Amino acid sequence: MELKERIVQEASLLFFENGIRNITMSDIANHLGISKRTLYEIFKDKEDLLEFCVDERIGRAGKEMRQMATSSENVISSLMQVYRKHLDEVHNTNKSVIHELKKYHPRIYRKIECYRGLGVSLLAPLCKKGVEQGLIRTDVNFEICLWLLESQFKMLMEGDFIPLEKFGVNEFVRTIILNFVRGIATPKGNEMIDKVVLETSTSENN
């Protein structure tokens, strides 16, 4: 792995787990065991490095989304994979990161907003495929439903009024996804959802 790639990966973890303003270029250099001078020879400043981190994260997430949209044996499996991906994303992101991007790095934050649109464009054809499989209802505007789904996750990541201390992130993510998938699924699709939920609960408890 090239040094630049390693720096981006490690810095991304530090930024998203601890918050952007809590991490300095000195922290990153010390974490990697390199000099600050070496770091500045590759990235002109913290904002430059942060942008590479966000670009890498968005690129990886988009690739995973495309794989989910094409590799699963059915649409329900793919949508439940989206649930697991969103759960991981919320778990591994410090809540202050989105606020800091929005306030101090608006140009970089707009890239995340564009990624949300990419998620909708990738999942809409998947939902249409689900209609062909008899798993998704025919009377649903998928694009609107997917934007509503993205809006709920945005609210979860950015809103200060959601009582996470009462219910926990897991329960919110689980409820958002299950309400969405059950709402667009046919009876046949809901039977499959019940099976996936049961298998997931069993594996989590073992």
Rosetta blueprint (number, residue, H / E / L):
1 M L
2 E L
3 L H
4 K H
5 E H
6 R H
7 I H
8 V H
9 Q H
10 E H
11 A H
12 S H
13 L H
14 L H
15 F H
16 F H
17 E H
18 N H
19 G L
20 I L
21 R L
22 N L
23 I L
24 T L
25 M H
26 S H
27 D H
28 I H
29 A H
30 N H
31 H H
32 L H
33 G L
34 I L
35 S L
36 K H
37 R H
38 T H
39 L H
40 Y H
41 E H
42 I H
43 F L
44 K L
45 D L
46 K H
47 E H
48 D H
49 L H
50 L H
51 E H
52 F H
53 C H
54 V H
55 D H
56 E H
57 R H
58 I H
59 G H
60 R H
61 A H
62 G H
63 K H
64 E H
65 M H
66 R H
67 Q H
68 M H
69 A H
70 T H
71 S H
72 S L
73 E L
74 N L
75 V H
76 I H
77 S H
78 S H
79 L H
80 M H
81 Q H
82 V H
83 Y H
84 R H
85 K H
86 H H
87 L H
88 D H
89 E H
90 V H
91 H H
92 N L
93 T L
94 N L
95 K H
96 S H
97 V H
98 I H
99 H H
100 E H
101 L H
102 K H
103 K H
104 Y H
105 H L
106 P H
107 R H
108 I H
109 Y H
110 R H
111 K H
112 I H
113 E H
114 C H
115 Y H
116 R H
117 G H
118 L H
119 G H
120 V H
121 S H
122 L H
123 L H
124 A H
125 P H
126 L H
127 C H
128 K H
129 K H
130 G H
131 V H
132 E H
133 Q L
134 G L
135 L L
136 I E
137 R L
138 T L
139 D L
140 V L
141 N L
142 F H
143 E H
144 I H
145 C H
146 L H
147 W H
148 L H
149 L H
150 E H
151 S H
152 Q H
153 F H
154 K H
155 M H
156 L H
157 M H
158 E H
159 G L
160 D L
161 F L
162 I L
163 P L
164 L H
165 E H
166 K H
167 F H
168 G L
169 V H
170 N H
171 E H
172 F H
173 V H
174 R H
175 T H
176 I H
177 I H
178 L H
179 N H
180 F H
181 V H
182 R H
183 G H
184 I H
185 A E
186 T L
187 P H
188 K H
189 G H
190 N H
191 E H
192 M H
193 I H
194 D H
195 K H
196 V H
197 V H
198 L H
199 E H
200 T H
201 S H
202 T H
203 S H
204 E H
205 N H
206 N L
